Amino acid sequence: MSQSTAMPKKRFAFVIGDLYGGGAEKSLLYTADQLRQRGHEVKVFTLRERIEHRLPEGLVIENLAVVTRFTKATTTVLTEKWQASRIKRALKSWQPDVVISCSCDRITRHLDISNLYFWIKSDVSAKFSDPKRLKRAYDKVRRFYHDRQVIAVSQGVKDNLEKVVGLKAEKIVPIYNPYEREPFVAMAEEPASVPESDYLLCVAAIEPRKRHDRLLRAYAKSGITTPLAIMGKGKPEHEEVVRRQIASLGLEDRVIWLGYHRNPYPFIREAKAMVLTSDAEGLPRVLIESLLLHTPVISTDCPSGPREILTHELADFLVAPDDEDGLAEALRRMDEVPVTIEPRHYQQFLKETVLPKFEAL
């Protein structure tokens, strides 16, 4: 008997600000749709109509329209409570067994329902270097999630919440984002203007936390001639900083600026290796997706996900964040002899392993 027929059917409600942008939205859509395909009733509630990602066919999306130009201009606790009351009304009408809040916890923290889980995707302990900002971030986490139920996207995020931030939640359940390989292979087959020669690839938002500066310095130190392709988007001022650094390092002829692509997978599959040099992550999707496409990866050993992804011999390409010489050496080694990726490198993230943990909530 399959897991989907053995597990009692449930109603899952996912609540998220919108479906625009990065990995949190993408993983929510995938998780929601996979639970639906396993026979559960699933509905995604958005707080505003802003969609960039592909929506899975058959997945029900309901826009509650509680984030508007007016509410954004008058953000107060009273406004948040009014927004939460509208969400609660919709949830009461649909009567889900499990409610999962993602990226909208400032509002959903006001919900007083027992089946609510807050899905935490990143490690707050490494987001800020300024002690005052870090203290405010810790205070916020403790205020939002004290005595609440939390899903942590990795064991590292759970450990940091408990041991570094000092969160005393009702419970924290570590659950990876679920994946299956076939859709990524199919998307990688779609036409794309992929560079014709070998290249290393970094897919990351152009923002300070992703540390493109570290990547570029290490790449320059490595001396390798394989081009480095950068894919992502960010604020114009952040993009300008990266472009200026490329010029200052004399890398204009070796760095390919790809911009943002809705479907990055043809580029990921053809890359010689994926490189991520962040100061902080939760469980970086791009590393797992690269492995699913059998593209080897190099990453900083930042809090908190890369160490759980780069297992087996891939651990040799996990580099301390401040070790730019080590990063340059890892780039050289991978460029010379790329690691062959096998299913054992990503088995722990496959949907068959992960989805039963959501079903057990």
C-alpha positions as CSV (number, residue, x, y, z in Angstrom):
1,M,0.0,0.0,0.0
2,S,1.4,3.4,-0.9
3,Q,2.1,6.2,1.6
4,S,-0.7,8.3,0.1
5,T,-3.4,5.7,0.6
6,A,-2.1,4.7,4.0
7,M,-2.1,8.2,5.4
8,P,-5.5,9.6,6.5
9,K,-6.5,12.5,4.2
10,K,-6.2,16.0,5.6
11,R,-6.9,19.6,4.6
12,F,-3.9,21.7,4.4
13,A,-4.1,25.5,4.2
14,F,-1.0,27.5,3.2
15,V,-0.9,31.3,3.9
16,I,1.6,33.5,2.2
17,G,2.0,37.1,1.3
18,D,2.2,36.6,-2.4
19,L,3.7,34.3,-5.0
20,Y,6.3,36.7,-6.3
21,G,10.1,36.2,-6.1
22,G,12.3,33.6,-4.6
23,G,12.7,30.1,-3.2
24,A,10.2,30.3,-0.3
25,E,7.3,30.9,-2.6
26,K,8.5,28.2,-5.0
27,S,8.9,25.6,-2.3
28,L,5.5,26.4,-0.9
29,L,3.8,25.9,-4.2
30,Y,5.6,22.6,-4.8
31,T,4.9,21.3,-1.3
32,A,1.3,22.3,-1.5
33,D,0.8,20.7,-4.9
34,Q,2.6,17.4,-3.9
35,L,0.3,17.1,-0.9
36,R,-2.6,17.6,-3.2
37,Q,-1.3,14.9,-5.6
38,R,-1.1,12.5,-2.6
39,G,-4.9,12.9,-2.1
40,H,-5.1,15.7,0.4
41,E,-7.3,18.8,0.0
42,V,-5.0,21.8,-0.3
43,K,-5.6,25.5,-0.7
44,V,-3.1,28.4,-0.9
45,F,-4.3,31.7,0.5
46,T,-2.4,34.7,-0.7
47,L,-2.7,38.1,1.0
48,R,-2.3,40.1,-2.3
49,E,-2.6,39.4,-6.1
50,R,1.1,39.3,-7.1
51,I,2.2,36.2,-9.0
52,E,5.5,35.5,-10.7
53,H,5.9,31.7,-10.4
54,R,4.3,29.1,-12.5
55,L,1.1,27.9,-10.7
56,P,0.7,24.1,-10.7
57,E,-2.4,23.0,-12.6
58,G,-5.2,22.0,-10.2
59,L,-3.8,23.8,-7.1
60,V,-6.4,26.1,-5.7
61,I,-5.1,29.7,-5.0
62,E,-7.4,32.2,-3.2
63,N,-6.4,35.8,-2.9
64,L,-7.7,37.3,0.3
65,A,-6.6,40.9,-0.8
66,V,-5.8,42.0,2.8
67,V,-2.5,43.6,1.8
68,T,-3.4,46.8,-0.2
69,R,-1.8,50.2,-0.8
70,F,-3.8,51.5,2.1
71,T,-2.7,48.7,4.6
72,K,0.9,49.1,3.5
73,A,0.7,52.9,4.2
74,T,-0.9,52.4,7.6
75,T,1.0,49.4,9.0
76,T,0.1,49.1,12.7
77,V,-0.7,46.3,15.0
78,L,-4.4,47.2,14.7
79,T,-4.0,46.9,10.9
80,E,-2.3,43.5,11.3
81,K,-5.1,42.3,13.6
82,W,-7.7,43.4,11.1
83,Q,-5.8,41.5,8.4
84,A,-5.5,38.4,10.6
85,S,-9.3,38.5,11.3
86,R,-10.0,38.4,7.6
87,I,-7.6,35.4,7.3
88,K,-9.2,33.7,10.2
89,R,-12.6,34.1,8.6
90,A,-11.5,32.4,5.4
91,L,-9.8,29.6,7.4
92,K,-12.9,29.1,9.5
93,S,-15.0,28.8,6.4
94,W,-12.6,26.2,4.9
95,Q,-11.8,24.3,8.1
96,P,-8.3,23.0,7.4
97,D,-6.6,20.4,9.6
98,V,-3.2,22.1,9.3
99,V,-2.4,25.7,8.6
100,I,1.1,26.7,7.5
101,S,2.1,30.3,7.5
102,C,5.1,31.4,5.3
103,S,6.6,34.8,4.9
104,C,3.7,36.7,6.4
105,D,4.1,36.0,10.1
106,R,3.9,39.6,11.1
107,I,0.2,39.3,10.3
108,T,-0.5,35.6,11.0
109,R,1.1,35.8,14.5
110,H,-2.2,37.4,15.6
111,L,-4.1,34.2,14.7
112,D,-5.2,32.2,17.8
113,I,-5.7,28.8,16.2
114,S,-4.3,25.6,17.5
115,N,-3.4,24.0,14.2
116,L,-1.2,26.8,13.0
117,Y,2.5,26.2,12.1
118,F,5.0,29.0,11.2
119,W,7.4,27.8,8.4
120,I,10.8,29.4,9.0
121,K,13.0,29.2,6.0
122,S,16.2,31.1,7.1
123,D,18.7,31.4,9.8
124,V,18.2,34.8,11.5
125,S,21.4,34.5,13.6
126,A,23.6,35.2,10.6
127,K,21.5,37.8,8.8
128,F,22.9,40.9,10.6
129,S,26.4,41.8,11.7
130,D,25.3,44.9,13.6
131,P,24.7,43.8,17.3
132,K,21.7,46.2,17.7
133,R,20.0,45.0,14.6
134,L,20.7,41.4,15.6
135,K,19.2,41.9,19.0
136,R,16.1,43.4,17.5
137,A,15.8,40.4,15.1
138,Y,16.2,37.9,18.0
139,D,13.6,39.8,20.0
140,K,11.2,39.7,17.1
141,V,11.6,36.0,16.6
142,R,11.0,35.3,20.3
143,R,8.0,37.6,20.3
144,F,6.4,36.1,17.2
145,Y,7.0,32.4,17.9
146,H,7.1,32.0,21.7
147,D,4.9,29.0,22.6
148,R,3.9,28.6,19.0
149,Q,4.4,25.7,16.6
150,V,7.3,26.0,14.1
151,I,8.5,24.1,11.0
152,A,12.2,24.7,10.5
153,V,13.5,24.1,7.0
154,S,16.6,22.3,8.3
155,Q,18.1,20.9,11.5
156,G,20.5,23.8,11.5
157,V,17.7,26.4,11.5
158,K,16.1,24.5,14.4
159,D,19.4,24.4,16.4
160,N,20.0,28.1,15.8
161,L,16.5,29.0,16.9
162,E,16.8,27.1,20.1
163,K,20.5,27.6,21.0
164,V,21.4,30.9,19.5
165,V,18.2,32.9,19.4
166,G,16.8,31.4,22.6
167,L,13.4,30.7,21.2
168,K,11.1,28.7,23.5
169,A,8.5,27.5,21.1
170,E,5.8,24.9,21.8
171,K,7.6,22.7,19.3
172,I,10.0,23.0,16.4
173,V,9.8,20.3,13.7
174,P,12.7,20.2,11.2
175,I,11.4,19.3,7.8
176,Y,13.3,19.7,4.5
177,N,11.6,21.1,1.4
178,P,10.4,18.1,-0.7
179,Y,11.7,17.6,-4.2
180,E,11.3,15.2,-7.2
181,R,13.8,15.1,-9.9
182,E,11.7,14.6,-13.0
183,P,10.1,18.1,-13.2
184,F,13.5,19.8,-13.0
185,V,14.9,17.5,-15.7
186,A,11.8,18.5,-17.9
187,M,12.3,22.2,-17.3
188,A,16.0,21.8,-18.0
189,E,15.0,20.5,-21.5
190,E,13.2,23.8,-22.4
191,P,14.9,26.0,-25.0
192,A,17.3,28.6,-23.5
193,S,20.2,30.7,-24.6
194,V,22.8,28.7,-22.6
195,P,26.5,29.6,-23.0
196,E,28.1,27.3,-25.5
197,S,31.3,26.7,-23.6
198,D,31.9,25.4,-20.1
199,Y,31.0,27.8,-17.2
200,L,30.6,27.9,-13.5
201,L,27.3,29.3,-12.3
202,C,26.0,31.3,-9.3
203,V,22.3,31.6,-9.0
204,A,21.4,34.0,-6.2
205,A,19.5,37.2,-5.6
206,I,21.9,40.2,-6.0
207,E,21.9,41.3,-2.4
208,P,24.7,41.8,0.2
209,R,23.9,38.6,2.1
210,K,24.7,36.4,-1.0
211,R,28.3,37.9,-1.0
212,H,29.0,38.1,-4.7
213,D,32.0,40.2,-3.6
214,R,33.5,37.1,-1.9
215,L,32.7,34.9,-5.0
216,L,34.4,37.4,-7.4
217,R,37.5,37.8,-5.3
218,A,37.9,34.0,-4.9
219,Y,37.2,33.5,-8.6
220,A,39.9,36.0,-9.5
221,K,42.3,34.3,-7.1
222,S,41.6,30.9,-8.5
223,G,43.1,31.9,-11.9
224,I,40.8,29.5,-13.7
225,T,39.8,30.4,-17.3
226,T,36.4,28.7,-17.2
227,P,33.9,31.6,-17.3
228,L,31.8,32.5,-14.2
229,A,28.1,33.1,-15.0
230,I,26.0,35.2,-12.5
231,M,22.2,34.8,-12.6
232,G,19.8,36.8,-10.4
233,K,18.3,40.1,-9.9
234,G,18.4,42.7,-7.1
235,K,18.0,46.4,-6.4
236,P,19.7,48.6,-9.0
237,E,22.2,49.8,-6.5
238,H,23.2,46.3,-5.5
239,E,23.6,45.2,-9.1
240,E,25.8,48.3,-9.7
241,V,28.1,47.4,-6.9
242,V,28.6,43.9,-8.3
243,R,29.2,45.2,-11.8
244,R,31.7,47.7,-10.6
245,Q,33.6,44.9,-8.7
246,I,33.7,42.8,-11.9
247,A,35.3,45.7,-13.7
248,S,37.7,46.6,-10.8
249,L,39.0,42.9,-10.8
250,G,39.4,42.9,-14.5
251,L,36.9,40.1,-15.0
252,E,34.7,41.6,-17.7
253,D,35.9,39.0,-20.2
254,R,35.4,36.1,-17.9
255,V,32.1,36.9,-16.1
256,I,28.8,36.4,-17.9
257,W,26.0,38.5,-16.5
258,L,22.8,36.5,-17.2
259,G,20.3,38.6,-15.3
260,Y,17.1,36.9,-14.1
261,H,15.5,33.9,-15.8
262,R,12.2,32.5,-14.8
263,N,13.5,29.0,-15.8
264,P,17.1,28.7,-14.6
265,Y,17.3,25.0,-15.0
266,P,18.8,24.7,-18.5
267,F,21.6,26.9,-17.3
268,I,22.0,24.8,-14.1
269,R,22.1,21.5,-15.9
270,E,24.7,22.6,-18.3
271,A,27.0,24.3,-15.7
272,K,30.2,22.7,-14.8
273,A,29.4,23.5,-11.1
274,M,27.1,25.6,-9.0
275,V,28.7,28.1,-6.5
276,L,27.0,29.7,-3.6
277,T,29.0,32.0,-1.3
278,S,26.3,33.4,1.1
279,D,26.7,34.6,4.7
280,A,23.5,32.9,5.7
281,E,20.9,30.5,4.2
282,G,18.1,28.4,5.5
283,L,18.2,25.4,3.2
284,P,19.3,26.8,-0.2
285,R,17.1,25.4,-2.9
286,V,19.6,26.1,-5.7
287,L,22.2,23.7,-4.2
288,I,19.6,20.9,-4.0
289,E,18.2,21.6,-7.4
290,S,21.7,21.5,-8.9
291,L,22.3,18.1,-7.4
292,L,18.9,16.9,-8.8
293,L,20.2,17.9,-12.2
294,H,23.5,16.2,-11.5
295,T,25.5,19.4,-11.4
296,P,28.1,19.4,-8.6
297,V,28.2,22.3,-6.0
298,I,30.6,24.4,-4.0
299,S,29.3,26.4,-1.1
300,T,30.4,28.4,2.0
301,D,29.7,26.6,5.2
302,C,27.4,29.3,6.3
303,P,24.5,28.8,8.8
304,S,22.7,26.7,8.3
305,G,21.7,24.5,5.3
306,P,24.8,23.9,3.1
307,R,26.4,21.5,5.6
308,E,23.2,19.3,5.4
309,I,23.3,19.3,1.6
310,L,27.0,18.8,0.8
311,T,27.3,15.3,2.1
312,H,29.6,12.4,1.2
313,E,32.6,13.6,-0.9
314,L,30.8,16.9,-1.6
315,A,31.8,17.9,2.0
316,D,35.3,18.6,0.5
317,F,33.7,21.5,-1.3
318,L,32.2,23.1,1.8
319,V,34.4,26.1,2.7
320,A,34.5,28.4,5.7
321,P,32.8,31.7,4.8
322,D,35.9,33.8,5.6
323,D,38.4,31.5,3.8
324,E,38.6,33.0,0.3
325,D,41.8,31.2,-0.4
326,G,40.0,27.9,0.4
327,L,37.1,28.9,-1.9
328,A,39.6,29.7,-4.7
329,E,41.2,26.3,-4.2
330,A,37.8,24.6,-4.2
331,L,37.0,26.3,-7.5
332,R,40.3,25.1,-9.0
333,R,39.7,21.5,-7.8
334,M,36.1,21.4,-9.1
335,D,37.2,23.0,-12.4
336,E,39.9,20.4,-12.9
337,V,37.9,17.3,-11.8
338,P,34.2,17.9,-11.4
339,V,32.5,15.5,-8.9
340,T,30.0,13.0,-10.4
341,I,26.6,13.4,-8.7
342,E,24.6,10.3,-7.9
343,P,21.1,9.8,-6.3
344,R,22.7,9.2,-2.9
345,H,23.7,12.8,-2.8
346,Y,20.0,14.0,-2.8
347,Q,18.0,11.1,-1.5
348,Q,17.1,12.8,1.8
349,F,15.4,15.7,0.0
350,L,13.1,13.6,-2.3
351,K,9.4,13.9,-1.8
352,E,9.0,10.2,-0.8
353,T,11.3,11.0,2.2
354,V,9.9,14.4,3.2
355,L,6.1,14.5,2.5
356,P,5.2,12.0,5.2
357,K,6.6,14.4,7.8
358,F,4.2,17.1,6.6
359,E,1.4,14.6,6.7
360,A,2.2,13.8,10.3
361,L,1.7,17.3,11.5
